[in-house]
Amino acid sequence: MARQRGPGPDDYLPASGVLDWTDPKRHWAQRPRPCRFCKGPTCLRDEGGRPSHKTCAEAHRARKQAHAEQAYEQRARRADQRELDAHTRQERIDEDADRSGRGPGARRRPGRGRL
């Protein structure tokens, strides 16, 4: 499975929910280009130097952050379910061992028939 890139410092919105684009050297260009999100003309540039309206970038980051949180919760639920399934399987093995008289935690060895 390929390793996924973790979120970078620019991937999440600040607590205020508003990006700080006050530095004109970094976020302003003389020539308008199409916004990478809405395709409308803009002279603004994002942190990577790509044309983007500030509101479009904030909305994109908010969606991306919500998606990341949802994916994190789904992974946590799947891990919890796997742990519960493993525990349930072990309980069934122990119950089978108790019924067969081999004692708790005993398992049948592969390749051996019943006595």
C-alpha positions as CSV (number, residue, x, y, z in Angstrom):
1,M,0.0,0.0,0.0
2,A,1.4,3.4,-1.0
3,R,2.1,5.8,1.8
4,Q,-0.1,8.8,1.9
5,R,1.3,12.3,2.4
6,G,0.3,13.7,5.7
7,P,-1.3,17.1,6.0
8,G,1.1,20.1,5.7
9,P,1.0,23.3,7.7
10,D,-1.0,25.0,4.9
11,D,-3.7,22.3,4.6
12,Y,-5.8,23.4,7.5
13,L,-7.6,26.7,8.2
14,P,-6.6,28.7,11.2
15,A,-8.9,28.7,14.2
16,S,-10.5,31.9,12.9
17,G,-11.4,30.2,9.6
18,V,-9.9,33.1,7.7
19,L,-6.6,32.9,5.8
20,D,-4.1,35.7,6.2
21,W,-3.2,37.0,2.8
22,T,-2.0,40.5,3.8
23,D,1.5,40.2,2.3
24,P,1.1,41.7,-1.2
25,K,4.5,40.3,-2.4
26,R,3.3,36.8,-1.7
27,H,-0.4,36.9,-2.6
28,W,-0.7,39.5,-5.4
29,A,0.2,39.4,-9.1
30,Q,-0.2,42.1,-11.7
31,R,-1.6,39.8,-14.3
32,P,-5.0,38.2,-13.7
33,R,-5.3,34.5,-14.2
34,P,-8.3,32.1,-13.9
35,C,-8.9,31.0,-10.3
36,R,-8.1,27.3,-9.9
37,F,-11.4,26.7,-8.2
38,C,-14.1,28.8,-9.9
39,K,-12.2,29.8,-13.1
40,G,-13.0,33.4,-12.6
41,P,-10.2,36.0,-13.2
42,T,-8.1,36.9,-10.1
43,C,-4.8,38.6,-9.3
44,L,-4.6,36.8,-6.0
45,R,-2.3,33.9,-5.5
46,D,-2.4,31.2,-2.8
47,E,0.6,30.0,-0.7
48,G,1.8,27.9,-3.6
49,G,1.7,30.8,-6.1
50,R,-1.4,29.4,-7.9
51,P,-4.2,31.8,-8.9
52,S,-7.1,31.6,-6.4
53,H,-9.7,33.9,-4.8
54,K,-9.3,34.1,-1.1
55,T,-12.9,33.0,-0.5
56,C,-12.5,30.0,-2.9
57,A,-9.3,28.9,-1.1
58,E,-10.9,29.2,2.3
59,A,-14.0,27.2,1.2
60,H,-11.7,24.5,-0.4
61,R,-9.6,24.2,2.8
62,A,-12.8,23.9,5.0
63,R,-14.1,21.1,2.7
64,K,-10.7,19.4,2.8
65,Q,-10.4,19.7,6.6
66,A,-14.0,18.3,7.0
67,H,-13.2,15.4,4.7
68,A,-9.9,14.6,6.6
69,E,-11.8,14.6,9.9
70,Q,-14.5,12.3,8.5
71,A,-11.8,9.9,7.1
72,Y,-10.1,9.9,10.5
73,E,-13.3,9.0,12.3
74,Q,-14.0,6.2,9.8
75,R,-10.5,4.7,10.3
76,A,-11.0,4.8,14.1
77,R,-14.4,3.1,13.8
78,R,-12.9,0.4,11.6
79,A,-10.0,-0.2,14.0
80,D,-12.5,-0.5,16.9
81,Q,-14.6,-3.0,14.9
82,R,-11.5,-5.1,14.1
83,E,-10.5,-5.1,17.8
84,L,-14.1,-6.1,18.8
85,D,-14.1,-8.9,16.1
86,A,-10.8,-10.3,17.3
87,H,-12.0,-10.3,20.9
88,T,-15.2,-12.0,19.8
89,R,-13.3,-14.7,17.9
90,Q,-11.1,-15.3,20.9
91,E,-14.1,-15.7,23.1
92,R,-15.6,-18.3,20.7
93,I,-12.3,-20.2,20.7
94,D,-12.3,-20.2,24.5
95,E,-15.9,-21.4,24.6
96,D,-15.2,-24.2,22.2
97,A,-12.2,-25.2,24.2
98,D,-14.3,-25.2,27.4
99,R,-16.9,-27.4,25.8
100,S,-14.4,-29.9,24.5
101,G,-12.7,-30.1,27.9
102,R,-9.3,-28.8,26.8
103,G,-9.4,-25.8,29.1
104,P,-9.4,-22.1,28.6
105,G,-7.2,-20.7,25.9
106,A,-6.4,-24.1,24.5
107,R,-6.4,-24.4,20.8
108,R,-6.5,-27.4,18.5
109,R,-3.1,-27.9,16.9
110,P,-3.1,-28.0,13.1
111,G,-2.5,-31.4,11.5
112,R,-3.8,-33.4,14.5
113,G,-7.0,-35.2,14.4
114,R,-9.4,-35.7,17.3
115,L,-8.5,-38.1,20.0
